[in-house]
Amino acid sequence: MSIVRSLLSRRAFTALAGAAVLAAMNPAASLAQDVTIPIIVKDTTSFYWQIVLAGARAAGKDLGVNVPELGAQSESDINGQISILENAVAGSPAAVVISPTEFKALGKPVDEAAKSVPIIGIDSGADSKAFTSFLTTDNVQGGRIAADGLAAAIKATTGKEEGDIAIITSLPGVGSLDQRREGFLDQIKTKYPGLNVVADKYADGQATTGLNMMTDLITANPNLVGVFASNLIMAQGVGQAIAENKLGDKIKVIGFDSDEKTVGFLKEGVLAGLVVQDPYRMGYDGVKTALAVSKGEKVEAFVDTGANLVTQENMADPKIDALLNPKI
């Protein structure tokens, strides 16, 4: 063997040995090239879903897993999400994490995908029993929390839990939103008989539509004292209408989820409260659960990731502040 070949052999051996040592020191790192777990969200442009993706990204880094961040540009792009799911499954990943955009429409696509890879659901469900595990807020309970928060805000202003109220849902047929609506209306009916639901509206997923709907409600219902805007986009639009008409003292609004704009509205008194989930945990634990499933480990079929009512009074609490200001 020549001196050159001997040196090359020694270098190759040294490189291999070094790689082996690194892999032994960090076993998760050695999996990175072998394990891919895509996460598919409803809308890659929304702050809420960016938090979900940040959690998934952190899990990928911590666990040594490749996590492609996928999703459509709008929650209303149902066909776009179906195509993204089909393409992701075609790449033969270890598992897929997905938040379905629409309950009925994503049922069969999830069923088909689950024939090839484990499917982990987060945030919103689909008309399918094929999810290996599902991580979400108890959205019915989230609606109840919103009802309690709205009733408390109205009482703080008027001295009683009475008056005309409304609910605006971002899109029809979305599992999580339907459940929030269900919980809210049920809580109002059973616990707050003095609150009268005069409008139960569906929008099209656009903040401007929420703004216009709220403006119309203000005109048509001069006795309106409260509104539940059941997701971030509607909270933005409804909040804008309240701010423009300077009605924060008269009409109390409870939103769902948070971003810089809605937190600003809360600080200014435009919104009375926000029901805040833990989207970072959904993303992180979604990927962590998917990896466990891909290894054949047993996981919980359903995980409640929790929800909290945020008001001006508690928004500075460390636990709440961490939810309002996640690391992205």
C-alpha positions as CSV (number, residue, x, y, z in Angstrom):
1,M,0.0,0.0,0.0
2,S,1.4,3.5,-0.9
3,I,1.9,6.2,1.7
4,V,-0.9,8.3,0.0
5,R,-3.4,5.4,0.2
6,S,-2.4,4.7,3.8
7,L,-3.0,8.4,4.7
8,L,-6.4,8.4,3.0
9,S,-7.4,5.2,4.7
10,R,-6.4,6.6,8.1
11,R,-8.3,9.8,7.4
12,A,-11.4,7.8,6.3
13,F,-11.2,5.7,9.4
14,T,-10.8,8.8,11.6
15,A,-13.8,10.5,10.0
16,L,-15.9,7.4,10.5
17,A,-14.8,7.0,14.0
18,G,-15.6,10.7,14.7
19,A,-19.1,10.3,13.2
20,A,-19.7,7.3,15.4
21,V,-18.6,9.2,18.5
22,L,-21.0,12.1,17.6
23,A,-23.8,9.7,16.9
24,A,-23.2,8.0,20.3
25,M,-23.1,11.3,22.0
26,N,-26.4,12.4,20.3
27,P,-28.4,9.4,19.1
28,A,-31.2,11.7,17.9
29,A,-28.9,13.4,15.4
30,S,-28.2,10.2,13.6
31,L,-31.9,9.8,12.9
32,A,-32.2,13.2,11.1
33,Q,-31.5,11.9,7.7
34,D,-33.6,8.7,8.1
35,V,-36.8,10.0,9.8
36,T,-39.1,12.5,8.1
37,I,-42.4,13.7,9.7
38,P,-44.2,16.4,7.7
39,I,-46.5,18.7,9.6
40,I,-49.5,20.1,7.6
41,V,-51.2,23.2,9.0
42,K,-54.3,25.0,7.8
43,D,-52.6,28.3,6.9
44,T,-48.9,29.0,6.9
45,T,-49.4,32.8,6.9
46,S,-51.4,33.0,10.2
47,F,-49.6,33.8,13.4
48,Y,-51.4,31.0,15.2
49,W,-50.1,28.4,12.8
50,Q,-46.7,29.9,12.8
51,I,-46.6,29.1,16.5
52,V,-47.6,25.6,15.8
53,L,-44.9,25.3,13.2
54,A,-42.3,26.8,15.6
55,G,-43.2,24.0,18.1
56,A,-42.9,21.3,15.5
57,R,-39.5,22.8,14.3
58,A,-38.2,22.7,17.9
59,A,-39.3,19.1,18.3
60,G,-37.5,18.2,15.0
61,K,-34.3,19.8,16.3
62,D,-34.5,18.2,19.7
63,L,-35.4,14.8,18.4
64,G,-33.2,14.8,15.3
65,V,-36.2,14.5,12.9
66,N,-36.6,16.1,9.5
67,V,-39.9,18.1,9.8
68,P,-41.1,19.7,6.5
69,E,-43.5,22.6,7.3
70,L,-46.4,22.4,4.9
71,G,-49.8,24.1,4.5
72,A,-52.0,26.2,2.2
73,Q,-52.1,30.0,2.1
74,S,-55.6,30.1,3.5
75,E,-57.8,28.0,5.8
76,S,-60.5,28.0,3.1
77,D,-58.2,26.2,0.6
78,I,-59.5,22.7,1.3
79,N,-58.5,21.2,-2.0
80,G,-55.0,22.6,-1.5
81,Q,-54.6,20.9,1.8
82,I,-55.8,17.6,0.4
83,S,-53.2,17.8,-2.4
84,I,-50.5,18.6,0.1
85,L,-51.5,15.6,2.2
86,E,-51.4,13.3,-0.8
87,N,-48.0,14.5,-1.9
88,A,-46.6,14.2,1.7
89,V,-47.8,10.6,2.0
90,A,-46.3,9.8,-1.5
91,G,-42.9,10.7,0.0
92,S,-43.2,7.7,2.4
93,P,-42.6,9.6,5.6
94,A,-42.4,7.9,9.0
95,A,-45.7,9.6,10.0
96,V,-47.7,12.8,9.2
97,V,-49.0,15.4,11.6
98,I,-52.0,17.4,10.2
99,S,-54.7,19.9,11.3
100,P,-57.6,19.3,8.9
101,T,-59.1,22.4,7.4
102,E,-62.7,21.0,7.1
103,F,-64.3,18.1,9.0
104,K,-66.2,16.3,6.2
105,A,-63.9,17.0,3.3
106,L,-60.8,15.7,4.9
107,G,-62.3,12.5,6.2
108,K,-61.7,10.2,3.2
109,P,-58.2,11.8,2.5
110,V,-57.1,11.0,6.0
111,D,-58.5,7.5,5.8
112,E,-56.5,6.9,2.6
113,A,-53.4,8.5,4.0
114,A,-53.6,6.3,7.1
115,K,-53.4,3.2,4.9
116,S,-49.8,4.1,4.2
117,V,-48.5,6.0,7.2
118,P,-49.6,6.8,10.8
119,I,-51.6,10.1,10.9
120,I,-51.5,12.3,14.0
121,G,-54.2,15.0,14.2
122,I,-53.8,18.3,15.9
123,D,-56.2,21.2,16.7
124,S,-59.1,20.2,14.4
125,G,-60.6,16.9,13.6
126,A,-61.8,15.2,10.4
127,D,-64.6,12.7,9.7
128,S,-62.2,9.8,10.2
129,K,-61.4,7.2,12.8
130,A,-57.9,6.7,11.3
131,F,-56.0,9.1,13.5
132,T,-53.5,7.2,15.7
133,S,-53.5,10.1,18.1
134,F,-55.2,13.4,18.4
135,L,-53.9,16.5,20.2
136,T,-56.2,19.4,20.6
137,T,-57.9,21.9,22.9
138,D,-61.2,20.7,24.2
139,N,-63.0,23.1,21.9
140,V,-66.4,22.6,23.5
141,Q,-64.9,23.5,26.8
142,G,-63.2,26.5,25.1
143,G,-66.6,27.7,24.0
144,R,-67.9,27.4,27.5
145,I,-64.9,29.4,28.8
146,A,-65.7,32.1,26.3
147,A,-69.3,32.2,27.4
148,D,-68.3,32.5,31.1
149,G,-65.8,35.3,30.2
150,L,-68.4,37.2,28.1
151,A,-71.0,37.0,30.9
152,A,-68.4,38.2,33.5
153,A,-67.4,41.1,31.3
154,I,-71.0,42.2,30.6
155,K,-71.8,42.0,34.4
156,A,-68.7,44.1,35.2
157,T,-70.1,46.8,32.9
158,T,-73.8,46.6,33.4
159,G,-74.1,45.0,36.8
160,K,-76.1,42.0,35.4
161,E,-75.7,39.1,33.1
162,E,-78.4,40.3,30.7
163,G,-78.7,41.7,27.2
164,D,-78.4,40.9,23.5
165,I,-75.3,39.0,22.3
166,A,-73.9,37.5,19.1
167,I,-71.5,34.9,17.8
168,I,-69.4,35.0,14.7
169,T,-67.9,31.8,13.4
170,S,-65.0,32.1,10.8
171,L,-66.0,29.2,8.5
172,P,-68.8,26.6,8.4
173,G,-67.9,22.9,8.7
174,V,-64.6,23.3,10.6
175,G,-64.6,20.8,13.5
176,S,-62.9,23.0,16.1
177,L,-65.0,26.0,15.3
178,D,-68.3,24.1,15.3
179,Q,-67.3,22.7,18.7
180,R,-66.5,26.1,20.1
181,R,-69.9,27.4,18.9
182,E,-71.7,24.4,20.4
183,G,-70.0,24.9,23.8
184,F,-70.6,28.6,23.8
185,L,-74.3,28.4,22.9
186,D,-74.9,25.5,25.3
187,Q,-73.3,27.4,28.2
188,I,-75.3,30.6,27.5
189,K,-78.6,28.6,27.3
190,T,-78.1,26.6,30.5
191,K,-76.2,29.1,32.7
192,Y,-77.0,32.6,31.5
193,P,-80.7,32.8,30.5
194,G,-80.6,36.6,30.7
195,L,-78.3,36.7,27.6
196,N,-80.2,36.6,24.4
197,V,-78.4,35.4,21.2
198,V,-79.7,37.7,18.5
199,A,-77.2,36.7,15.8
200,D,-75.4,33.5,15.0
201,K,-73.2,34.3,11.9
202,Y,-70.8,32.4,9.6
203,A,-68.1,34.3,7.8
204,D,-65.7,33.2,5.0
205,G,-62.4,33.1,6.9
206,Q,-61.4,36.7,6.1
207,A,-60.8,39.4,8.7
208,T,-62.5,42.0,6.5
209,T,-65.7,39.9,6.5
210,G,-65.6,39.8,10.2
211,L,-65.2,43.6,10.3
212,N,-68.1,44.1,7.9
213,M,-70.3,41.7,9.8
214,M,-69.6,43.4,13.1
215,T,-70.3,46.8,11.6
216,D,-73.7,45.5,10.4
217,L,-74.5,44.0,13.8
218,I,-73.7,47.3,15.5
219,T,-76.2,49.1,13.1
220,A,-78.9,46.4,13.3
221,N,-78.7,45.7,17.0
222,P,-78.4,49.0,19.1
223,N,-78.9,47.0,22.3
224,L,-76.0,44.6,21.6
225,V,-73.8,44.1,24.7
226,G,-71.5,41.2,23.8
227,V,-69.9,39.2,21.0
228,F,-68.0,35.9,20.8
229,A,-65.5,35.9,17.8
230,S,-64.5,32.2,17.7
231,N,-61.1,32.4,16.1
232,L,-58.1,34.7,15.6
233,I,-59.2,36.1,12.2
234,M,-62.7,36.9,13.4
235,A,-61.3,38.5,16.6
236,Q,-59.1,40.7,14.4
237,G,-62.1,41.8,12.3
238,V,-64.6,42.3,15.1
239,G,-62.0,44.1,17.2
240,Q,-61.3,46.5,14.3
241,A,-65.0,47.3,14.1
242,I,-65.2,47.9,17.8
243,A,-62.1,50.1,17.8
244,E,-63.3,52.2,14.8
245,N,-66.7,52.8,16.5
246,K,-65.2,53.3,19.9
247,L,-67.6,50.8,21.5
248,G,-65.2,48.9,23.8
249,D,-67.0,50.2,26.9
250,K,-70.5,49.2,25.6
251,I,-69.9,46.0,23.6
252,K,-67.8,43.3,25.3
253,V,-66.0,41.0,22.9
254,I,-64.3,37.6,23.7
255,G,-61.9,36.4,21.0
256,F,-60.2,33.1,20.5
257,D,-56.4,32.8,20.1
258,S,-54.0,35.7,20.0
259,D,-51.5,37.7,18.0
260,E,-49.9,41.1,18.3
261,K,-53.0,42.9,17.1
262,T,-55.5,41.1,19.3
263,V,-53.3,41.4,22.4
264,G,-53.0,45.1,21.6
265,F,-56.8,45.3,21.4
266,L,-57.0,43.6,24.8
267,K,-54.6,46.0,26.4
268,E,-56.6,48.9,25.0
269,G,-59.9,47.5,26.2
270,V,-61.3,47.0,22.7
271,L,-61.5,43.3,23.5
272,A,-62.6,42.1,27.0
273,G,-60.8,38.7,26.8
274,L,-59.1,36.1,24.7
275,V,-59.4,32.3,25.0
276,V,-55.9,31.2,24.4
277,Q,-54.8,27.7,23.4
278,D,-51.2,26.2,23.5
279,P,-50.4,25.9,19.8
280,Y,-46.6,25.6,20.5
281,R,-47.3,22.5,22.5
282,M,-49.6,21.1,19.8
283,G,-46.8,21.4,17.2
284,Y,-44.1,20.1,19.5
285,D,-46.0,17.2,21.0
286,G,-47.6,16.4,17.6
287,V,-44.1,15.6,16.2
288,K,-43.0,13.9,19.4
289,T,-46.1,11.6,19.3
290,A,-45.6,10.9,15.6
291,L,-42.0,9.8,16.2
292,A,-43.1,7.5,19.1
293,V,-45.8,6.0,16.8
294,S,-43.3,5.4,14.0
295,K,-41.2,3.4,16.5
296,G,-44.1,1.2,17.5
297,E,-44.6,2.8,20.9
298,K,-48.0,3.1,22.5
299,V,-49.4,6.7,22.7
300,E,-52.6,8.3,24.1
301,A,-55.5,8.3,21.6
302,F,-56.5,11.8,22.8
303,V,-54.6,14.6,24.5
304,D,-56.2,17.8,25.7
305,T,-53.6,20.6,25.4
306,G,-55.7,23.1,27.4
307,A,-57.2,26.6,27.1
308,N,-57.1,29.7,29.3
309,L,-59.2,32.9,29.4
310,V,-56.8,35.9,29.2
311,T,-58.0,39.3,30.5
312,Q,-56.2,42.6,31.3
313,E,-56.1,41.4,34.9
314,N,-54.1,38.2,34.3
315,M,-52.2,38.8,31.1
316,A,-49.0,39.7,32.9
317,D,-48.9,36.3,34.8
318,P,-45.9,34.3,33.8
319,K,-47.9,31.3,32.5
320,I,-50.2,33.5,30.5
321,D,-47.4,35.7,29.2
322,A,-45.6,32.6,27.9
323,L,-48.8,31.7,25.9
324,L,-49.1,35.2,24.5
325,N,-45.4,35.6,23.6
326,P,-44.2,32.2,22.4
327,K,-40.7,31.7,21.0
328,I,-41.0,31.6,17.2
